[in-house]
Structure formats: C-alpha cells, structure tokens
Amino acid sequence: MEFFIVKCDGRGKVYIDGSYQGESVDDQGSHVFQCGSGGHDVTLECLVGNQCQKATQRVSISETNYIDPMEVPFECAV
C-alpha cells in the first residue's frame, strides 16, 4: 500500500479516482490516506466555499510509507 496527504490552506473533502476518502485534515493534522501503487486522480473539494485552482490532479504514488507519505499540494483560487 501507498500513502499520501493533501496539503492546502483550507479543509476539504478528498477523493481518489472519484471515490470519497474523507477530509484532508483531522484532529491530529493532515489525514494520511492509503491507496494502491500507481497513477491516481486526487480531487480536493473545499469545504469553506473556496475553489482550488486545479481541483483534480493526476499523480503517480509509489515508494511511500505511513511515516513519510507523498504530499499532493492544492492551492485555492484567488
């Protein structure tokens, strides 16, 4: 299994390949998500009315672990 986090200034709902995974942030900070190795579409749906500049990103996730997950960064549109 591979691991990733979604980095954004806000809080949002995270989807991988169209399937809802949970919120980007939990009580302990960035939520660590789990997926299979390879290419995935990661989507962030902002919860506070903002929109991301690029709501979906195609990423290749491999060679990660829970302690050192891959960061998938999103930026809010101005």
Summary of the structure (lengths in Angstrom):
residues: 78
radius of gyration: 11.6
end to end distance: 35.3
largest distance: 35.3
contacts: 210
relative contact order: 0.35
helix: 0%
strand: 56%
